[in-house]
């Protein structure tokens, strides 16, 4: 299983209006990962099922997002879209 996308993420301490502080993760900015292959989405495809087929891990759907950072998350799996899939 792949490590969490948040593993090793930097943390900053942010002051709050009430004088307390709160730990927040620094936004993750990474270059797009290379796609191992491309796939044309078919009717009924779901991103978790595509992750299961490509990665053997339905919870790895976010890795598909890392390969397709330009994609609108609401339409990534619209039939006819060509998306990149990560390798193992």
RAPERA-V345737 format. One record per backbone hydrogen bond with DSSP energy under -0.5 kcal/mol. CO is the residue of the C=O (numbers start at 0). NH is the residue of the N-H. If there is no record, write none. Layout:
# RAPERA-V345737
<<CO & NH> <CO & NH>>
This chain:
# RAPERA-V345737
<<3 & 6> <5 & 8> <9 & 25> <11 & 13> <11 & 23> <13 & 21> <15 & 18> <19 & 15> <21 & 13> <23 & 11> <26 & 28> <27 & 29> <36 & 84> <38 & 40> <38 & 82> <40 & 79> <41 & 44> <45 & 49> <46 & 50> <47 & 51> <48 & 52> <49 & 53> <50 & 54> <50 & 55> <50 & 56> <51 & 55> <56 & 59> <57 & 60> <58 & 61> <59 & 62> <59 & 63> <60 & 63> <60 & 64> <61 & 65> <62 & 66> <63 & 67> <65 & 32> <67 & 70> <70 & 72> <71 & 74> <71 & 75> <74 & 77> <77 & 80> <80 & 40> <80 & 82> <82 & 38> <84 & 35> <84 & 36>>
